[in-house]
Amino acid sequence: MCVVRTFIAVLLALAAAPAAAETRIAVLDFELKDLTLAPGIPAEIARTASIKPLLTKELESAGYRIVEIPADARQAANSGVGYLFDHADAAAALAKRYGADYVLVGRLHKPSFLFAYLMAHLIRVNDGALVGNYITESKGPNAGLTGKAVESLTVKIDRDLERRYSPPPPQKRVIDSK
């Protein structure tokens, strides 16, 4: 009888382990680095603002727990544009205060009107190590293309973590020939 109880206890512990080991990721707002002749237009600011919510949704769909860091704390830790992107130690210290295992710091780098790059650094919080440096190209300003770039970015991030993300299947698009 004692062996059966022990066996059941071990099974329950194994079943509970994934929930206890849930990976917590803080995703910071992406910054816009626009090098075009018309920087900072409202459409690009809106596209940049859309990346974090899209990425958060994709990471959550893979079972990652998203850790929110209040805007005032992010602002206080950021010594200027690109600071947290360039200083993994500062980003890790910020995320550590909120219980994250990893922090993702990103940038929308726009060198041309024709394309932009989603760039992100995945930083392990406990030691400030750069786990991944990701770049995904997005051609055109279309929201659907930005969404596909975010899915591609999520695949790359997940590949360095737990390999459990499956991007949604491509949508069938009907082209209006009129």
N, C-alpha and C positions, 0 to 999 in steps of 0.2 A: 504494500500500500504506500509506503514511504517513497519507493522508486517511482510510482505513478505520479505522486504529488510533485516530486522533483522534476520529472519529465514535463509535467504541465506547467510548472513555474518557469522552466527554461523556455518552453514554447511561447509563453506569454511575454517573457522578457525579450525574446527575439522579435516578436510581432510589434512590441512597443518601441524597439530601438530606432526604426526609421523616423518615427514621429519626434523622438527626443533629439535626433541628430539632424533636424531640419536645418538646411543651410540658409543663413540670413544674409541678405545682400542689401546694402544701402545704395540706391541709384541717385546720383546728384543730377541737377539740371544740366542739360547740355548747353555749352556756350557757343555762340556764333563767331566764327573768325572769317569774315567776308572780305576777300581781297579784290573784289570786282570794282569797276568804276562807279557803281551805284550801291555802296554798302549799306546794310541795315534797313532795307526796304521792309515794310510791314509783312509782306508775304513770307520773307525769309525768317523774320523774327517769329512769326506764327509757326512755320515749319520746324524751326529749332525747338520751340516750346512743345511741339507735339511729340518729339522723340522720347522724352522720359516716360510719359504715360503709355505710349505704344510699347516701349521696351519693358516697362514694369508689368504690363498685361501679359506679354509673352513669357517673361520669367516666371510669373505666378502660374501660368498655364502648365509649366513644367514642374511645379511643386516647390519652387523657391519661395521663401518668406521675404517679403520686401520690408525693410526697416526705413521708416520715415525719419528724416532729420529736419527739424524746424528751420524755416527760412532764416530766422535771425541767427541761429547757430551756424548755418552755412555761410551767411554773409560775414559773420565775425571771423570765421576761419579763413576766408578768402581774402588774401592781401592784394588782390588785383586780378584782372582778366588773365586766365590761364594759370594762376598760381597753384590751385589744387591739382590741375592736370599735370603740371610740371614737378610737383612736390608730393610724392607718394607718402612720405612720412606724415605730412600735415593732413592729408586726406584720411590716412589710417587713424591718426589720433582723433580726428573728428568723429569718424564712424564708430570707433571703440567706445566712446561715451554713450552711444545709443545701442550697444549690444550687437552690432553687426559682425559677421565673420569676414565679409568682403565688402569693399566699396568700389563702385564703378563711377569713374569720372570721365565725362565725354565732351566732345567738341564737334560741331558741324563746321568743317573747313571747306570754304567755297572759293576756289581759285578762279572760277569761270562761271559764266552764265549757263553753260551747257551741262555742268556736272558739279557734284559736291562729294565730300568724303565724310562719312560718319567715322569718327575716331574715338576710341575708348581705351582706358587703362583699367584693368581689373587688379585691385590691390588687396592682398591678404592683410587683414587688420592686425592680427596678433604680432606680426613682425615687420609690417610695412613693405613687404616684398611685392614687386611687380610680377603678377602671375601671368598676365596677358596684355599685349599691346595689339589692338585690333583696328583694322581699317577696312571699311566697306564702301564701295563707290555707289553713288546714286545719280543716275543721269536724268536730268529734267526736274522741274519743281513739283510735279504731280504728287498728290498725297498718297496715291496707291504705290508709287515707286519708292517713296520714303518708307512706307510700311513694309515693302519687300526688303529694303535695305536693313530695316530693324530686325526682320526675321533672320536675315543672313548674319547679322551681328549676334543675335541670340544663339544661333547654331555655334558660332565660334566661341562664345563665352561658355556655353554648356559643355563644349568639347573639353575645355580645361577644368571643368568642375565634375559633374556627375553623369553626363551623357544620357539625359532622359528627355530632352526636348525634341518634339516632332513638330516642324512647321506645318501650318495648315496647307491643305492641298491647293494647287493653283486654281483660281476661279476661271470658269469658262466665260469668256467675254464675247458678247455679240456686237459686231461692228455694224453700225448703222450706215448703210450704203446710200442713203438718200442725199 
